């Protein structure tokens, strides 16, 4: 699977059946080349015109299943929610 294929998949939290958004990026270990986490942007403010204040950084070990259209994860949203640093 390519990174571009992940961007088309919705990420759903199995704990509460909430749609977190679509995977936007990945974090990987540059030494081993292994994926460490997928990154999902938080919801946009003001009808999608202004970027979110946070993103979800979901560890690879929390991914329970990758399907043709969705990625199922099992996470505590408070633990994986990270504030985005602006300039």
C-alpha positions in Angstrom: 0.0 0.0 0.0 1.2 3.5 -0.8 1.0 6.6 1.4 -1.3 8.2 -1.2 -3.7 5.2 -0.7 -4.0 6.0 3.0 -5.1 9.5 2.4 -8.3 8.3 0.9 -9.3 6.3 3.9 -11.5 7.5 6.8 -10.1 6.8 10.2 -12.7 5.5 12.7 -12.2 5.0 16.4 -13.6 1.6 17.5 -14.0 2.7 21.1 -16.8 5.2 20.3 -17.4 4.7 16.6 -16.4 8.3 15.9 -15.0 9.3 12.5 -11.8 11.1 13.3 -11.1 12.2 9.7 -8.9 11.0 6.8 -5.3 10.0 7.2 -3.2 12.9 6.0 0.4 11.9 6.7 2.6 9.3 8.5 5.4 9.5 10.9 8.2 7.0 10.5 11.5 6.1 12.0 14.2 7.3 9.6 16.7 4.6 10.8 14.5 1.6 10.5 12.0 2.8 7.9 9.1 1.5 10.1 5.9 3.5 10.4 5.4 4.9 13.9 2.1 6.7 13.5 -0.6 8.0 11.2 -1.6 11.6 11.4 -5.2 12.8 11.0 -6.0 16.5 11.0 -8.7 17.6 13.4 -11.9 19.1 12.1 -11.7 22.5 10.4 -13.2 25.6 11.9 -15.6 27.9 10.2 -17.1 25.7 7.5 -13.7 24.2 6.5 -12.1 27.6 5.7 -9.7 27.8 8.7 -7.4 25.0 9.8 -7.9 23.0 13.0 -6.0 23.7 16.2 -5.0 20.1 16.7 -4.3 16.8 14.9 -4.5 13.2 16.0 -1.2 11.3 16.0 -2.2 7.7 16.2 0.5 5.1 17.0 0.8 2.3 14.5 0.2 -0.2 17.3 -3.3 1.3 17.8 -4.4 0.4 14.2 -6.7 -2.7 14.4 -7.6 -3.1 10.8 -7.1 -1.5 7.4 -9.9 -2.0 4.9 -10.5 -0.9 1.4 -12.2 2.3 2.5 -11.5 2.8 6.2 -8.8 2.4 8.9 -10.1 1.1 12.3 -8.2 2.3 15.3 -8.6 1.8 19.1 -7.4 5.0 20.9 -8.2 7.3 23.7 -8.7 10.5 21.7 -7.4 12.7 24.6 -4.0 10.9 24.5 -3.5 11.1 20.7 -4.7 14.7 20.3 -1.8 17.1 19.8 -2.0 20.9 19.5 -0.6 22.2 16.2 2.1 24.8 16.7 1.5 28.0 14.6 4.3 30.2 13.6 
